[in-house]
């Protein structure tokens, strides 16, 4: 029997992964609960993927686009509206977790401190947290608040994957440069996943690849021992750059 060229194998595998992701994200996705303190966090149930990013980076828009829904996650023109950790159960096999946005300073200091602690407590304490999807606005690149979160995830030994958002706002040549700069940045971080996702919720670009990547975590895989017991890095929640 003649051997199948490697290129054809890669293409077949990619198509199969995209189909698996598509099927997963066509399943029912339901809101489970929103929590404001560590004590309210639900017991680990399913593998979790958390979505983190600066305020107004497009987390809610991306979640809605991935799940083919318009109102799964609340969107707003006002940054900082997501003030809870929101849990969404997808098809009984994966939990999507929407974290409060960081980098927005208009809220009061006490509220900012509460968000900060809640994010830290969640990220370093969830044994079933399989990956954090760290959203970066393609127009802004990796900023100081993002660096702080990346350092926190490195110390907590939580794998995170960068997803560029709003790529429709950039020219193709500029986007290539942003990819290269981002790849160079994440190469310095031990917990960073090497694959960078590039998405546009508005144009629905890159959603198939994102779904395929996330679907690999929805299997019934053994839960790891959990994050390392390191102290958290401080997340800079001041309005920045």
Long-range contacts (C-beta under 8 A, 24 or more apart in sequence): 14-212, 17-212, 17-215, 17-216, 18-208, 18-209, 18-211, 18-212, 20-212, 20-215, 21-208, 21-210, 21-211, 21-212, 21-213, 21-214, 21-215, 22-208, 22-211, 24-90, 24-91, 24-93, 24-94, 24-211, 24-214, 24-215, 24-218, 25-66, 25-67, 25-68, 25-90, 25-211, 25-215, 26-68, 27-90, 27-91, 27-92, 27-93, 28-90, 28-91, 29-67, 29-69, 29-72, 29-88, 29-89, 29-90, 29-91, 29-96, 30-88, 30-89, 31-72, 31-86, 31-87, 31-88, 32-87, 32-88, 32-89, 32-95, 33-86, 33-87, 34-84, 34-85, 34-86, 34-87, 35-84, 35-85, 35-87, 35-118, 36-83, 36-84, 36-85, 36-114, 36-118, 37-114, 37-118, 38-117, 38-118, 38-121, 38-122, 38-125, 41-85, 41-121, 41-122, 41-125, 41-126, 42-87, 44-126, 44-127, 44-128, 44-223, 45-89, 45-95, 45-128, 46-89, 46-92, 46-93, 46-94, 46-95, 46-128, 47-93, 47-94, 47-95, 47-128, 47-130, 47-217, 47-218, 47-219, 47-221, 47-223, 48-94, 48-95, 48-96, 48-97, 48-126, 48-128, 48-129, 48-130, 49-94, 49-95, 49-96, 49-97, 49-130, 49-131, 49-132, 49-133, 49-214, 49-217, 50-97, 50-98, 50-99, 50-122, 50-123, 50-126, 50-129, 50-131, 50-132, 50-133, 51-96, 51-97, 51-98, 51-99, 51-132, 51-133, 51-135, 52-99, 52-102, 52-119, 52-123, 52-132, 52-133, 52-134, 52-135, 52-149, 52-160, 53-101, 53-102, 53-134, 53-135, 53-136, 53-137, 53-146, 53-165, 54-101, 54-102, 54-103, 54-104, 54-135, 54-137, 54-140, 54-143, 54-145, 54-146, 55-79, 55-80, 55-101, 55-102, 55-103, 55-104, 56-101, 56-104, 56-137, 57-101, 57-135, 57-136, 57-137, 57-165, 58-135, 58-137, 58-165, 58-166, 58-201, 59-98, 59-99, 59-101, 59-135, 60-98, 61-165, 61-201, 61-202, 62-135, 62-163, 62-165, 62-199, 62-201, 62-210, 63-88, 63-96, 63-98, 64-201, 65-199, 65-201, 65-204, 65-207, 66-207, 66-210, 66-211, 66-214, 67-96, 73-98, 79-104, 79-106, 80-104, 80-106, 80-107, 83-111, 83-115, 85-118, 85-119, 85-122, 90-218, 91-218, 93-218, 93-219, 93-220, 94-214, 94-217, 94-218, 95-128, 97-122, 97-129, 102-145, 102-149, 102-235, 102-236, 102-237, 103-143, 103-145, 103-236, 103-237, 103-238, 103-239, 103-240, 104-237, 104-239, 105-237, 105-238, 105-239, 106-239, 112-237, 115-237, 116-234, 116-235, 116-237, 119-235, 120-152, 120-232, 120-235, 123-152, 123-153, 123-156, 123-158, 123-227, 123-232, 124-152, 124-156, 124-158, 124-227, 124-230, 124-232, 125-226, 125-227, 126-226, 126-227, 127-223, 127-224, 127-225, 127-226, 127-227, 128-223, 129-158, 129-227, 130-159, 130-217, 130-221, 131-158, 131-159, 131-160, 131-161, 131-193, 131-214, 131-217, 132-158, 132-159, 132-160, 132-161, 133-160, 133-161, 133-163, 133-197, 133-210, 133-214, 134-160, 134-161, 134-162, 134-163, 135-162, 135-163, 135-164, 135-165, 136-162, 136-163, 136-164, 136-165, 136-182, 137-164, 137-165, 137-166, 138-164, 138-165, 138-166, 138-167, 138-169, 138-170, 138-175, 138-178, 138-198, 139-166, 139-169, 139-170, 140-241, 141-178, 141-181, 141-182, 142-181, 142-182, 142-185, 143-240, 143-241, 144-236, 144-240, 144-241, 145-235, 145-236, 145-237, 145-238, 145-240, 145-241, 148-233, 148-234, 148-235, 148-236, 149-235, 150-186, 150-189, 150-191, 150-192, 151-189, 151-233, 152-232, 152-233, 152-235, 153-189, 153-191, 154-189, 154-190, 154-191, 154-192, 155-228, 155-230, 155-231, 155-232, 155-233, 156-191, 156-227, 156-228, 156-230, 156-232, 157-191, 157-227, 157-228, 157-230, 158-191, 158-227, 159-191, 159-192, 159-193, 160-191, 160-192, 160-193, 161-192, 161-193, 161-195, 161-196, 161-197, 161-213, 162-186, 162-192, 162-193, 162-196, 162-197, 163-196, 163-197, 163-198, 163-199, 163-210, 164-196, 164-197, 164-198, 164-199, 165-199, 165-200, 165-201, 166-200, 166-201, 166-202, 167-198, 167-199, 167-200, 167-205, 167-206, 168-200, 168-202, 168-203, 168-205
